[in-house]
Amino acid sequence: MIDIVAIGELLIDFTYHGRSENGTRLFEQNPGGAPANMLCAASNLGLSTAFIGKVGKDMHGDYLRRVLEEKGVATGGLISAEDVFTTLAFVELSETGERKFSFARKPGADTCLSECEVKYELAEVCRIFHFGSLSLTNEPSRSATIEAVKAAKKAGAIISYDPNYRAPLWKSESEAAEVMQSVLHFADIVKISGEEVELITGESSFEAAAGSLFQKGISCAVVTLGSNGAYTASKDASVLVPILDPYVPVVDTTGAGDAFWGGFLYKLIVSGLRPNELGKAQLRDFTEFANAVASLCIQKRGGIPSMPTISMVKDFLGRKGV
């Protein structure tokens, strides 16, 4: 039994990293993609993980496969294709570490995964099956993702969903909202950012957003709030948990939400509970731990390279008296 299997995008984040001697901008090759980031975070914490997706059979795709393998993520479900190129994302960083994206994805390999290429046996032997919304932007990856989710749900896996909104990848905000909302009923547990609350639920407050998600059958809803921590709710309890250290140096926020989610799902796996069984004590404990994972992530550059180990997280929590 695999702890977490994820389907979706695996790509290169070319992150701005200063200028050359000639004054031209330099971009650093960082492995990324939200589902892959989350898996690497979970793997670093000690869970067994596997990835389902597609890259090009090119220098970037080969590099990404090696990175996942080095992080302990099983790549038996990763397709390397000759006819498409690995997706690239160019990332500009502000002085506070916030990001602006530009994608080279017309099409990118991640959007070209078809239903017949999905390794369904991975979806059927995991405790948690995770997916995001970037694989829902185009066909055939949209249908491939939905079929994989159905297979995992039928097999009894906990379904985790992160509707990770990237405006440049959608024709319109209304289309994004419609598609991202259309799969909510599959999920048992959902993570959204504070900026996505209204887009995903039509509500403005965290409490109302959680209530809206519960009406769709979701058992646990998490809203990440950046430097303000996170709001986590089940049907019977809710908590607003601030970050432990608001003064950690912010180098790059890429992957912070994925690091948080890897930490949260790690705690869920270790607990042996399902999302509908979480009370206030568990919600606080899980969120505090996840905040710590994210706080460590933002102190380094890139997504996957910045994911902390379990010993780093325990040390951080110990220094904060937790």
C-alpha positions in Angstrom: 0.0 0.0 0.0 1.4 3.4 -1.0 0.8 6.3 1.3 0.1 9.1 -1.3 -0.2 8.9 -5.1 -0.7 12.2 -7.1 -1.5 12.9 -10.7 -0.8 16.1 -12.5 1.9 18.5 -13.7 5.7 17.9 -13.4 7.6 20.9 -14.9 10.5 23.1 -14.8 10.3 26.5 -12.9 12.9 28.8 -14.4 13.2 31.2 -11.5 14.8 34.7 -11.9 18.2 34.7 -10.3 19.9 38.0 -10.9 21.9 39.2 -13.9 24.9 38.1 -15.8 28.1 40.1 -16.3 26.5 41.4 -19.5 23.4 42.6 -17.6 21.0 40.0 -19.1 18.6 38.2 -16.7 19.5 34.7 -15.4 16.9 32.0 -14.7 17.6 29.0 -12.4 16.3 25.6 -13.5 14.1 24.4 -10.6 12.1 21.2 -10.7 8.4 21.8 -9.8 4.7 21.3 -10.4 2.3 21.5 -7.5 1.5 17.7 -7.2 5.1 16.8 -7.5 6.2 19.4 -5.0 3.7 18.0 -2.5 4.8 14.4 -3.1 8.5 15.4 -2.5 7.5 17.2 0.7 5.6 14.1 1.9 8.5 11.8 0.8 11.0 13.9 2.7 8.9 13.5 5.8 9.0 9.7 5.5 5.9 8.7 3.5 5.8 6.3 0.5 4.8 8.2 -2.6 4.2 7.7 -6.4 3.5 10.1 -9.3 1.3 9.8 -12.4 1.9 12.2 -15.2 3.8 13.0 -18.5 7.0 14.8 -19.4 8.7 15.1 -22.7 11.6 12.8 -23.6 14.0 15.7 -23.5 16.7 17.1 -21.2 14.1 18.6 -18.9 11.9 15.6 -18.7 14.9 13.3 -18.0 16.1 15.7 -15.3 12.6 15.7 -13.6 12.4 11.9 -13.6 15.9 11.8 -11.9 14.8 14.4 -9.3 11.7 12.4 -8.3 13.7 9.2 -8.0 16.3 10.9 -5.9 13.5 12.2 -3.6 12.1 8.7 -3.2 9.0 9.3 -5.3 8.1 6.2 -7.5 8.0 7.0 -11.2 6.4 3.9 -12.6 3.4 6.1 -13.6 5.5 8.8 -15.3 5.3 8.7 -19.1 8.2 10.1 -21.2 6.9 11.0 -24.6 8.8 11.7 -27.9 6.1 13.9 -29.4 5.6 16.6 -26.8 7.9 18.9 -24.8 8.2 19.2 -21.1 6.2 22.1 -19.7 8.2 25.1 -18.6 7.2 28.0 -16.3 9.2 31.2 -16.0 8.9 32.7 -12.5 9.7 36.3 -11.5 10.1 37.1 -7.8 9.3 40.3 -6.1 11.5 41.6 -3.2 9.1 39.8 -0.8 9.5 36.5 -2.6 6.0 36.6 -4.3 5.8 35.1 -7.8 4.6 36.0 -11.3 4.3 33.1 -13.8 4.7 32.8 -17.6 4.1 29.4 -19.0 5.5 27.6 -22.1 2.7 25.1 -22.5 1.1 25.0 -26.0 0.7 22.2 -25.4 2.9 21.0 -22.6 3.5 17.3 -22.0 1.6 17.4 -18.7 -1.7 18.3 -20.6 -1.2 15.4 -23.0 -1.6 12.5 -20.5 -4.5 10.3 -21.8 -6.8 7.9 -20.0 -5.1 4.9 -21.5 -1.7 6.0 -20.3 -2.8 6.3 -16.6 -1.3 3.6 -14.4 -4.6 2.9 -12.6 -3.1 0.2 -10.3 -1.3 3.0 -8.5 -4.6 4.8 -7.9 -6.1 1.6 -6.5 -3.4 0.9 -3.9 -2.9 4.2 -2.1 -4.2 5.6 1.2 -4.5 9.1 -0.3 -5.0 10.1 -3.9 -4.2 13.7 -4.7 -4.9 15.9 -7.7 -4.9 19.6 -8.6 -6.6 21.8 -11.2 -3.7 22.3 -13.7 -4.3 18.9 -15.2 -8.0 20.0 -15.7 -7.2 22.9 -18.0 -7.0 20.8 -21.2 -7.9 17.5 -22.7 -6.8 14.7 -22.7 -5.3 15.3 -19.2 -8.7 16.5 -17.8 -10.4 13.2 -18.6 -7.3 11.2 -17.5 -7.4 12.9 -14.1 -11.1 12.4 -13.5 -10.9 8.7 -14.4 -7.9 8.2 -12.1 -9.8 10.0 -9.3 -12.8 7.8 -9.9 -10.7 4.6 -9.7 -9.0 5.7 -6.5 -12.3 6.7 -4.9 -13.8 3.4 -5.8 -10.9 1.6 -4.2 -11.4 3.4 -1.0 -8.7 6.0 -1.1 -9.0 9.4 0.6 -9.3 11.9 -2.2 -7.3 15.1 -1.8 -7.8 18.1 -4.0 -5.9 21.4 -4.4 -7.6 23.7 -6.9 -4.4 25.7 -7.7 -5.6 28.7 -9.8 -3.2 30.0 -12.4 -5.0 32.6 -14.5 -2.7 32.4 -17.7 -3.6 28.7 -18.1 -7.4 29.3 -18.5 -9.4 31.0 -21.2 -11.3 33.0 -18.5 -11.9 33.2 -14.8 -15.4 32.0 -15.2 -14.3 28.8 -17.1 -11.7 28.2 -14.4 -14.3 28.5 -11.7 -16.7 26.2 -13.4 -14.2 23.4 -14.1 -12.5 23.6 -10.8 -15.8 23.5 -8.9 -17.1 20.6 -11.1 -14.8 18.0 -9.4 -15.3 19.1 -5.8 -17.8 16.3 -5.2 -15.1 13.7 -5.6 -13.0 15.1 -2.8 -12.8 14.2 0.9 -10.3 16.9 1.8 -9.6 20.2 0.0 -6.9 22.9 0.3 -7.4 26.4 -1.2 -5.5 29.6 -0.7 -7.2 32.7 0.7 -7.2 34.3 -2.8 -9.1 31.3 -4.2 -11.9 31.2 -1.6 -14.5 33.2 -3.6 -13.5 31.6 -6.9 -14.0 28.1 -5.6 -16.9 28.6 -3.3 -18.6 31.9 -4.2 -18.3 32.9 -0.6 -16.2 35.7 1.0 -15.6 34.4 4.5 -13.6 31.3 5.5 -16.5 29.9 7.6 -19.0 30.3 4.8 -16.5 28.8 2.3 -16.0 25.7 4.5 -19.8 25.4 4.9 -20.2 25.5 1.1 -17.6 22.8 0.7 -19.2 20.6 3.3 -22.5 20.8 1.4 -20.7 19.2 -1.5 -19.6 16.2 0.6 -16.1 17.4 1.6 -15.2 16.4 5.1 -12.2 18.7 5.8 -11.5 22.2 4.3 -8.2 24.1 4.6 -7.6 27.7 3.7 -3.9 28.7 3.6 -3.3 32.4 4.4 0.4 32.9 3.8 2.0 34.8 6.6 -1.2 34.6 8.6 -1.1 30.8 8.9 -4.1 28.7 7.9 -7.8 28.1 8.7 -8.8 24.5 9.0 -12.3 23.1 9.5 -14.2 19.9 9.7 -18.0 19.6 10.2 -17.6 19.6 14.0 -14.7 21.9 14.6 -12.5 24.7 13.2 -9.2 26.4 14.0 -7.3 29.4 12.8 -3.6 28.6 13.4 -0.9 31.4 13.0 2.6 30.6 11.8 5.0 29.9 14.6 7.6 32.5 13.5 6.4 35.5 11.5 10.0 36.7 11.1 11.5 33.8 9.1 13.4 35.1 6.1 11.3 34.8 2.9 13.5 33.9 -0.1 10.9 32.3 -2.4 7.3 31.4 -1.8 7.2 28.8 -4.7 5.9 25.5 -3.3 4.9 26.9 0.1 1.3 25.7 -0.2 2.5 22.4 -1.5 4.9 22.0 1.4 2.1 22.9 3.8 -0.1 20.2 2.1 2.6 17.6 2.2 2.9 18.2 5.9 -0.8 18.1 6.5 -1.3 14.9 4.6 1.7 13.4 6.4 0.0 14.0 9.8 -3.3 12.6 8.4 -1.5 9.4 7.3 0.4 9.0 10.6 -2.9 9.5 12.6 -4.6 6.7 10.8 -7.8 8.8 10.7 -10.0 9.8 7.8 -10.9 13.5 7.2 -14.4 13.1 8.7 -12.9 11.9 12.0 -10.8 14.9 12.7 -11.6 17.0 15.8 -10.3 20.3 17.0 -7.1 18.9 18.6 -6.1 17.1 15.4 -6.9 20.1 13.2 -4.7 22.3 15.3 -1.9 19.8 15.5 -1.9 19.0 11.8 -2.1 22.7 10.8 0.7 23.7 13.2 3.0 21.0 11.7 2.0 22.0 8.1 2.8 25.6 8.9 6.2 24.6 10.1 6.9 22.7 6.9 5.9 25.7 4.8 7.9 28.1 6.9 11.0 26.1 6.2 10.2 25.8 2.5 10.1 29.6 1.9 13.6 30.1 3.2 15.1 28.5 0.1 14.8 28.9 -3.6 12.6 26.7 -5.8 9.8 24.2 -5.1 11.1 20.6 -4.8 14.7 21.7 -3.7 13.3 23.6 -0.8 11.2 20.8 0.8 12.5 20.1 4.4 13.2 16.8 5.9 11.3 15.4 9.0 14.4 16.1 11.2 14.4 19.8 10.0 10.7 20.1 10.9 11.1 18.5 14.3 14.1 20.7 15.0 12.1 23.8 14.0 9.1 22.9 16.1 11.4 22.1 19.1 13.1 25.5 18.8 9.6 27.1 18.9 8.7 25.2 22.0 6.1 22.9 20.3 
